[in-house]
């Protein structure tokens, strides 16, 4: 089969398709470190870098003259090497504080919170206490986290103020004169309430506000905080990186405080942690009665008021912070990107990743509104399982007239059963590749690696404020397999460029249940239902877009289709949606269904409106256990499908007669993919993302299916076109008669070197080198086997099969490189040589074998497999070898 070179835009993709990376500075690097690092980033195939100061760096170094001078050097070096720059806008993360510079000499900008408690009247009085105010959200960081966020490492409270109080049951408010402080201190306050006209056992609630006087974090409700942040942080960074494309914010944070006095009613509070506070909220439509309902109410009216409170609260936050940043960026001719706190991170359930907090307190939840302030969409992803991030990010972008997104990929130890900060120093390039391909297929334009480290980060330094080894590892560039990363990064960039043009074939919309999330008095069912639908649709190969209610307008419905800015849809899914904001939305959904649109729902048969509880629509409901079956029953088989699940396929329509198709076998087994028959004759042209060449086109006759066989973790990309001329194409031919199967096991005679300078020793190949005395070795392991007087049994091709590998691999035969692999198994065509064969394998493992035993003596290095794990063999590829 012949090959053809493909266009330059595919062979050498632009930077916008190439992997980006955070570059962690745990201390100020030397100029030489910068030069070497930037050159290595270019070699690896990166397209964009973001310098990020981490907690190990002394806070005094951040934005110092030396820091900014190094940033200018990096800017120049990046331009010299053809790399783009985005500006990470914070020390650590939680954008807005600027390492404390925003609130320095401006205590009124420090985070200020609303707290509440309740009690029963006795003889017309009740004394209420709020104390032990605490946040556990950053406890995983240890003392370093406390000293990062608080002067002196401890929160101290002051500037106490009574916001209001009232009777929970009747929602009546008390007069200010009835509520007084009897004591305030840095740990809490005591409030005295006098209400002689009310009977005993009346439950009274009080709301108070206080400022954390030692916090470096800001009050996101105040535009002045964002203005000072741009002045103190954005301005000097913009000067240091004059060619940067955008500023990047990283999830602004809202304290998530809990306290003694919370949950003082028989039922838990409907809001699970403190809210940021500013009295301007009381002039924006919020009052004490609303707060009573929001925290303590349980009926539908209270739910509506809770949603009102969060709408006012979040809109104020988003406009004050993101709106101010966007205006500054527009005025300085630079983009704004980044991501908010995403509690689904790591999975599909909307609240499943960070379920210990009430995410409504932070800037976020209304992701569609936040995306309106960005010029590029970013979401983040945790660990290496399939998850929601990319499809949500692409959906947000399409809602605002853009396409695709960046997905920040970070690692925790949770996936491996380790503490979060232990990270994944044992991450293989194969797992990283699979996750990056998933993100691109689901809507990412590129992946942002979290992160590259400085070269000395793995060596503990007493001057570090925290140990970089425990900083969301791995530092990708410190892995032994980083030398093999360029092939992966090139492959993924080509995949992204291949999928850039055209329109995704999606006719299914999944409604983002914002109102249910706002109204929920605990964790609403919609969060889990949304995740079940999102995952099941993806696994079934039914492509979809997440939409928000704002897009649904009367003029968008036509003959059973929703014509939205995000796309055109004949199916809308309501995942346990009990409420929408506007009654008009219900009328539109009724019209959509009446004119032939498909409305699927789970969890709730009735949907009403927050603004008019008398309006409602209802319909048949599926149970969560039936979602997968319903999807299979409802939607016709896709044009292309992989045997079994999960489906990892995306289709882009370039013209009515031309599609681009990407297929990924996301499994450790060989599988087949089938192209469904069509009445037209078609041509299938494979674009190889790994080699940047096109294979000979294949002619598919009319009314004929085509089957493609996929190796484990194989990525295949095609153009499918309708044609009437096939003379230049190559139909699939039946194979000629084949000789008998041949298999030669290669279990003996191997020698091993733990690095090129070490002494060769015999080694077994049915288990890794970590089981054979090299458990503390990380680097390049070299296996060598001499086959003297090797006699080929046939003239047919022979293959070297490596059934199970831990690490990246390069194969040399008689000193000539034959091939390479990042996967857990590989097969290579052997050269047609009649002389002796010298087989040499270079395998890079991970750095876990060195690092983890030093980080934690309970982590046995023998757990981290390395090298050959199963006996290799030579075979002729005639019959399946098990």
N, C-alpha and C positions, 0 to 999 in steps of 0.2 A: 504494500500500500504506500502510495506517495504522500509527501507532505508539502504544504505551501506556506510561505511566510505570510503573516497577518499584518494589519496596519500598525504603524508606529504607536498610535494611542493605546494599542493593546500590548504590544511588545514591551514598551517602556511607559507605564502609566504615569499620569501627572501626580503631583504631590497630594492632591485632594483625595486620591484613592489609596494612598499609601498609609501604612500604619503610623500612628502618632505615638508619642511616649512622654509621660512625665519623667523628668530627670531630677531625682531626689538629691538635694544637697543637705547632707547631715552635718556638714561644716563647709567653710569656704574652700572651694577647690583651688589648686594652683593653676596658673595659666597653662602649664604643660598638661595637667589633667584635662583641662577644657579642650585643648587642641586635639589630644589623643581621643577623647570621648566623642567629639563631633565627627572626627574622621571615621571612627568606628560606627557611629550611627548611620553615616552615609554608606559605608560598606555593607551594613546590615540591610539596607533598603528602606529605612524610615523616611517619612516625608515631612514630619512636623515634630517639634519638641517644645516642651513647656517646663521651664525651670521652676522647681518647687522647694522652698525652704521647709525643712522638717523639724520635728521637735528636738532632735538631738543637737541642732544648731543653737548656740547661745542666742537668746532673743535680741541681745544688743547688736549682733551682727546683721540682723535682717534690715535691709534698706540702708545700711551704713554706706559710707563712701566706697569702701572696698567691695561691698556686695554689688553696688550699682556699677562699679568699674568692671567687675567680672561679667555682669549682665551685658554690658556694651561689647566686651570681647566676644561673648557667645553670639551676640547678634551679628557681629562682623564675620565670625567663623561660619555661622549658619548660612549667611548669604554667599560666602565663598564656596561652600560645598553644595549650594543649591537646595538647602533645607528651608522650610518656612517656620515661622515662630508664632505661637500664641502666648499670651502673657497670663500665667497663673497669678491670681490676684491676692494671695493670702499667705501668711505664715501658718504652716499646718494646713488647716482647712476651716470650714465654717466662715465663709466670706463675710467681711464687714468690719472686723476688729483691727485688721492691719497689725497684728502682733501687739495690740494695745494702743497703737498710735491714734486711733479714732477717738477714744475716750480720754486720752491723756489731757489733763486740765479741762475736761468737759464732763464732769460727773453726771450731768443731766442727760447725757447720751448713753449711759450704761443701761444694761438690760433692766427693765422694770416690769414686775409681774403682778398679776391679780391672783389673790388667794381667797379662799372661802372656808367657812365652817358653819355648823348649825348646832342648836341645842334646844331643850325644852324649857319653857317659862315656868318659874316657880314664884308665886307671890308677886307677879308682875315684873320679875327680873330674871336675867340669865347672864352668866359670865362665860365667855368663850375664849379659847386659847388656840393660837396657831404657833407651832413650834417645830423644831427638828426638820427644817426645810432642807431637802436633800435632792440630789439628782444622781441616778446610777447610770445614766446613759454613757458616760465616759469612764466608768470605773475600770473597764478593761484596759485602759491606758496606765493605770496605777498612778503613783505620785506625779509622774511627768505630766499627766493630763490635768491634774489639779493645779500644778504650778503654771501650766500653759494658760489656763483660763482664768485663774484668780491670782491677784497679788497676794503673796504669802501662802498660796496654795489652799485657801479656805474661803468660802462665801461668807460675807458679813453683810447684814441687811440694815437699811435705814430709810429715812425719808418716808416713814409710814403715813398712810392717808386712808381715811374711811371713804369708800366709794358708795356704799349704800347697804341696805338691809331690808328684810321684809318677811312676811308670813308665807311659808312655802305653799300651804294648802290653798290659800285664797289669792296668791300672787299680789297681795297688797304690800305696799312699801311703807317703811317707817320714816318718820321725820328725822332730819339730821340731828336734832337735839336729843333724840332718844338713843343715839349710839355714840359712845365715847371710848377713848382709849384709857385704860387704867394703867397700862404698862406697855412700853415698847423697848426692844433691845436688838442687838445684832443677830439674835437667833430667832426672834419671833415677836409676837405681840399678844396682849390680853385686851379684850373688848368687853365693855359693860353695856348691856341693853336694858332699857327701862320701858315697859309697856304695860302700865297698870290696868288699862282697859281690856286687855286680852286675858282669856281664861288660862288656867294652869294647863300644862302639857301642850300648849301651842308651840309648834316647832318654828323657830326663828332662824333665819340664815343671815350672815353678814359677809360682805365683800370688802376686802382691804387691798391696797396696793403698796408695794415697797420696791426700792431700788437696791440692787446688789452692789454695794459700794466698793467691793474689791474685784468685781468682774471686769474682764477686758472685753466682754461681748457687748454688742450694741442692742439698742431698742429699734427693731426694724420698722416700727410704726412711725418713726420720725424721719422725714425727708432730710433733716439737718444731719442725721447720722450718716446717711449715704453721701451727702455733699462733702462732709468732712473726710469720709473714706476716700472719695475720689481725689480730694485735695492732698491728703497725706500719703496715699498709696498709688492710686492710678497715675497721677501726674509724674512722679519720679520714675515709675516703671515705664511709662510711655516714652519718656526721654531716653531711657536706657535701651529700649527696644524700638527704635523709630520705624523699622520695617515690619513690625508685627501685624498680623492680620486681624486679631481679635483679642479681647480680654476674656478670661475664663473664670467664672465664679463657681464655687464648690459648696454644696448644700449649706446655706444659711441655717442657723440653729436657734432653737427657741427655749433652751434651758431644760424643759421637760421635768420641772420640779414636782416632787410630792412632799407631803408634810403631815405632821401629826395634827389631826382635826379634819382631815379630808375623809370622805366616805363616812360621815357622822350620822347619816340617815340609815334606816333599816335596809334600803336598797342602795347599791353603789352609785356614786356620782356619775352623771352621764358624760362628763368631761374628766378625763383621767389624769391630767396634769395641769399645771398652771398655764395661764395665758399671758402673753406680753400685754402690757397695759400703757395707755396714755389717755388722759381725760378727753382728748379730742374725739375719742370713740363715742362719748356721750353726746357730742354735737353732730355725729354722723348717722344718727338714727337708732342708737342703742341706748337702753335704759335699764334701771335696776330690775324692773319686772321681767324684762327679756332675760336678764342674767339668772333670775330665779328659775325661769322655765328651762333655760339652757342647761343648767347644772342639775336641777332636781326634778324637772317635770317628766312625766311618763305618758301623758296622753297625746293624741295627734296634734292638738293645738300647741303643746309644749315642743313637740318635734319641729313644727313649722317655725316657731320662734328660735329654736336652736339653730336651724339652718339659716335664718335671718342673721343671727349673731355671727355665725362663721362667714357668711357672705360679706358682711360689713367689715369684719375683722381681716379676712384674707385680702379683700380688695384694697383696703387701706395699706396693709403690709406690702403688697405687690407693687402698688403704685409708688409708695414712698421709697422703697428700696430699688427694685428692678427698674421702675420708671425713671428714677433719678440716674441710675447707672447708664441706662440706654440714652438718655438725653446727653449725658457727658460724652459717651462714645460717639454719638452722631456728630456732636460739635467738634470732635477731634478726629473725625474721619477714620474710625476703627470700629470693627464689629464687636458684638457682645454675644458670648456663648457661655456654656457651662450647664450645670444641672442642680436642681433642688434636691431635697431629701425625698427618696423614693422608697416607701416602706414595702414595696413588693420585691425589692432587690434580692436576687438569688432564686426567684421562683415565679409563680404565676398568680397566686393569691394576692390581691391588692394590698393586703395588710400582713401578709405572711412572713415577710423578711424582717420587719422591725415591729413586732406585735406588742412589745412591752411599753411602747409610748403611744400617746395620742397625737398622731401626726398632724391633726388639724391645727395644733398650736403653732406649727412652724410654717414658714413660707412654703407652700406646696399644696397638695391635694387637688387643687384646680390647675392641673398641669397645662390644660389648654390655654388658660389665661396667662400663665407664666411664659408660655412659649411665644406669646404675642410680643414680648419684650426682647426676644432673642433674634439674632440674625442667622444663627445656625442652631439646630437642635442637638442636644446631647442628653443621653441617659446613662446610667451606670449599671453594671452587671457584677454580681458577686459569685466567685467560684466558677465551676466548669460544668454545670448542668444546663440543659435547655431552659430558657426562661423568657419572660415577657419583654425585656428591655428594648430590643431592637424594633419589634413590631409596634410597640407603643411610641417609640421615638419617631419612626417613619410616619405614623398616623398623626402625631402632633405637627410635624413639618407640613404634611399635606393639608391640614386644616388651615394653614397660614400661607398657602400658595407655594410652599417649597417642597422638596422631596428628600427623603432619606435622612440619615442622622449619623452622628458619631456615638459609639458605645464605649464608655470607659470600662475596662475590664480589670477588676482587682481580685485579690486572693485573700482568703482567710483560712484559718486552721479548722474551722467548723466542719467543713466537708469531709475532712479526714479524721474527725473526732479529737482534734487538738484545740487548745485555746486559740481564740481568734487571731491574736497577734503573732502566733507561731507561723502563720501563713502556710505556704506550700513550696518550700525549698525542694520538694520532691516532684514538682510539676514537670511532666514530660512535654517535649515539643509536640508530640502526637496529640495530647489532650488540648494543648493550646491551639493547635491547628484546627481541630474539630470545633472548638468553641468559636473561633474567629470565622470559620465558614458558616456556622449557624447564624451568627450575627449578620453577616453580609446577605445571606439568603433571606433573612427576615426583615431586612430594610435598612441595615447600616451601610453607610458609604465607606466608613473606615472604623477601625478599632483603635482605641487609645489605651496603651499599655500602662499599667500602674504597678511597677515603674522600673526605670533604670537607676542603678545606684552608682555612687562613686566607688573606685576600685578598692579602697581600704575599708568599706563599710562592714565587711564581715570580720574585721579585727577589732575587738572591743577597745575603746579608748576612754580612759577615766574622765576626759574633758567633755565627753558627750553627755548631754542631759538625759538621754535615753539610748538604749542599745539599738542601733539600726538593724541588727539581725531580726528584731521583733517589730518590724515596721511593714506589715502587710506583704511579707515576702511571697514570691522571690524578687530579688533584683535580677531581672531577666538577663541582663548582660553579664552577670557573674556566673551563670550556669555554664557548665562545660559544653552543652549543646548550642550555645549562642553562636559558635562558629558556623553551625549548619542552618541558622535562622534565615539567612538571605533567600534561600530557595522558597521557604514558606512565605515570607513577606512578599516576595515577587508574585507567587501564585495567588495570594489573596488579593493583592492590588489588581491583578489582571481580572480576577473574578468580579471585583467591584466595577472596574471600567467596563466590562462586558455587560453588566446589568444597569448601567447608567441611563441609557436611552430607552425610549418606549414607555409604555404604561403597564403597570401590574394588572394581571387579569384577576380582579377581585370583585365579586358581586355581593359579598356578605359584609354587613356592618355590625359591629358589636358595640352596644351603647355603654359608654362610661357612666357608671351610676353615681354621679357627683352628689345629687340631692340625698340619696340614701346614706352616703358616707357622711354628709353634713348632719343629717337628722339623727343618726344612730346614737342610741344611749349606751351602747357597748360596742362590740365589734359586729357590724351588721352582716347579714347573710350574703348580701351582694358581693362582698369582697371575695369570699370563697367561690361563689357561683361564677363570678366573672373569670376567676382563674381556671375553673374546670372547663368552661367553654373555650377560653383562649388556648389552653393546652390541647384539648381534644380536637379542635378545628385544625390546629397546626399539625398534629400527628396524623390526622386523616387526609392531609393534603388539600384542605379547603382554605384557600387564601382569603384573608379578611382585613378590614381596616377598623380601628377603634375610632368612634366618633363621639362628639359631645352634643348636648342638647342645643347649643347655640346654632349649630349648623342646620337644624331642622326648622324650616320655615314653610309657610303655606305654598309659596311658589316653587318649592323644591320637589313636590310630588306630581308625577305625571304617569298615568297608566300603570300603576303598580311599581313604579321605580322612584327611588330617592335620588335626585340629581343634586349632589352636594359638591362643595369645593374639594372635598377629599376624594370624590369618585362617584360612580353610579352604582346603586345597590338595589337588588330586588328582594333582599332578605335583611331583616333587622332582628337582632337578638337582644332580648331584655333579660339580663341575668339577675333574677330576684329583685327587679326594679319595682318598688312599691310606690315611688313618688317621683314626679318630675317637677320642675320649677313652675312652668307656665301652663295654664289650662289649654291654651291654644295648641300646645304640643300634643295633647291628647286628641284633639280634633284632627290634627294632621295625621297622626298614626292611624286613626280610624279610617280616614280617607285613603291612606296608603294600603291598608288591608282590604278595604272595600273594592279598590280598583285592581286587585290582583297581587299586591305585594305580600310577601311571606313574613309573618310576624311570629317568631319563636320566643318562648319564655320559659323560665324555670323559677321555682321557689315562690312566686307570688302570682295568683290568678287575677288580682286586682291592682291597677295602678291609678293613683290619684294625683292631685296637684297640690304643691305646697301653698300656692296662692288662692286655691279654691277647692276645699276638701269635698265639696258637693259633686265635683266633676270626677268621672272615673271611666276607665275602660277595663274590660276583662276578657279573658280568653283561656284556652286550654293550656295546661302547664305540664312540663315534663319534670320528672324527678332527677336528682343529680346522678343517680345510678343509671339513668336511661339516656344521658346526654350523648354518649358515644354512639349508642344504637340509633338514636334519632338522627344524628348527623349522617350516618351511613345510609339510613333509609331516605332521608330528605334530598341529599345532593347526589347527582349522577356521578359515575366514576370520572375522575379527572382525565384530561387528555394524556397525561403521563403519570404513571404510578409505579411505586416500588412494591415488590411483594412484601406483605406484612406491614408492620408499622415500626418505627415512625416514618412518615413521609418527610423528606427534606428536599422539596422541589419548589422552584419559583419559575414563573413564566412572565415574560415581558412582550407585549405586542408592539412591534415597530410599525407595521403596516397591516392591513387586513390579510395579507398573504405571507407575512414574515413574522416569526416568533423567535425569541431567544429563550432558551431553556437551560436551567442549571439544576443538576441532580447530585445529591450527596448521599452515599450509603453510610449512614450514621450508625454503624454496627460493626461488630468484630467478625461477622459472617459474610460469605459471598452471597449476593442477592441479585435478582434480576429486576430490571425496570422495563415496563411495556408502554410503547406508544400505541394508543388506540387507533383503530382503522378510521379512515376518512374517505369520502367519495372521490377526492382528487388524488392525483399522483403528487408525491412530495419528495423533497430532497432534504437529507439530514447531513449537515456539515459540522463536524466536531472542531471546536476551538480548544486547543490544549492550553490550560492556564499554567501548567508546569513548564512547558517548553516553548510557548508562544508560537506554535505552528498549527496549521489546519490540516487535518487528515483528509484523505480522499473522500469526496462526498458519497453518500449511500443513497441509492434510489429506492424509494418505498412505493410499490404499486398501489393503485387505488383499491380501497376496501381491504387493505392488508395491514395487519398489526406488525410492529417491529419490536423485537426483544433485544435488550442491551444487558450484558452481564457485567456486574460491578464487583470489584474486589472490595475487601473490607476498607472502609474510610475513603473509598475512591470518589473523587469529584470529577464530574463530566459536564461539559458545557457545549451546547449545540445551537446552531441556527436551523430552524425548520421552515422551509418555504414550499409553497405550492408551485408546481411547474408542469409544463406540457412537453418539455424536451429533456430527455434523460440519457442522451447518447454519451455524455461525458461522465456519467456516474457509474458506480460500481455496485451492482446488486450483490446481495449476500449469496455466496455459493455454498453448495454442500461440500463437505470435506471428502477428500479421496479416502480410499481404504487405508487404515492406519495400522502400524505395527503393534505388537503386544506392548502392554505397559512395562516400563522399566523404572526401577527405583534402587538407588544405592545409598545406604545410610552412612553418614560420616561421623561415627561416634568416637573414633579413636584417632590419636596422633596429633591432636591440637596442642599448640603451645601458646602461652599468654605473657604479655608484658603490661604491667601497670604503668603506662607511660612509655614513650619511645626510648628513654634512657635506662630503663630498668632491665634486670636480668630475665631472660625468657625462662618460663617454668611450664611443666605440663599442666593441663587444666581439663576438667570435664565440661561438657557442653550441654548437659541436661539440666543444669541449674546455674544460677548467676555467680559472678565472681565474689559477690558479697558473702556467699556460703562457703567459700574456699580460701579463707584467710585474707581476703582483700576488702573486708567490710568497711574499712575506713578510707577507701580510695575513691576519690572523685576526679574524673578527668577523662583521658582518652585511653581506653583499653584496647589492646591490639591482639587479635587472634590470628594465628597462622597455621595453615595445614598444607603439607606437601603431598601431592598425589603423583607418585612416580609411575611412569609408563602407563598413564591412564589411557585406556582403550575405549573409544566410543562404540557402543553396541550397534548404533544405526547412523545413518546420515541425517536423520531427523534432528531438530534442535533439542538441546538438553538445557535444563534449568537448574540453578542452585536455589533451593528453597530453604529459607530460614523461618521456621514456623512460629517462633516466639522470641521476641527481642525486647529488652528494656533499655532504651536509649536510641539516639540517632546513629545511623550506620552509613559507612562508605565501603564499597566492595572493590578490591583490587585483585585482578587475576594476572599472574606473571608481571606484576608491577604496573600494569595499566588499569586505570580506574574504569570499572564497568558500570557502576550505578551507585545509587544512594537511596536511603529511605528514612523517613521520620516515624514510620508506623510500627506497630507491635509485631508485625510479620512482614516478610518480603520474599519476592521471587525474582530472579535475574536470569536472563539468557546468557549462557556461557559461550565464549568465543569458540569458533570451529577450529581449534588447534589440536594437532596430533601429538604434541610434545608433552612433557610433564606439566602438571598444573600446580602453581603455587597460589593458594587462596589466602588472601589477607583481608581481615575485617577490622575497620577502625570504628569503635563504638564509644560515643560520648554519653555518659550517664548524667545524673543530676548532682548538685553539690550537697544534697541532703546527707550523704554518707559521711561527709566531713563535719557539716555544721550542726545537725540536730543532736548528736551525742554531746557536743560541747555546750549547746544551749540548754539541754535537759538530759540528765544522765539516764532517765527512764526510757528514752527513745533509743531502742536498740538499732544500730546501723544495719543489722541483718534484715531489717524489715524493708529496706529500700533496694529493690531488685535492680541488678545491673548486668548488662551483657547478654549473652546467649542463655536462654532459659529452656530450650528444647533442642534435641539433636537435629542438626541440618541434614539435608539429603539432596542428591541429584536425581532428577526424574525427567521423563520425556513429555510430560504434560498430556498424556493420552487419556488417562482416566482420573477421576477425582482421588486424591490422596488424603486419607483421614489420619 
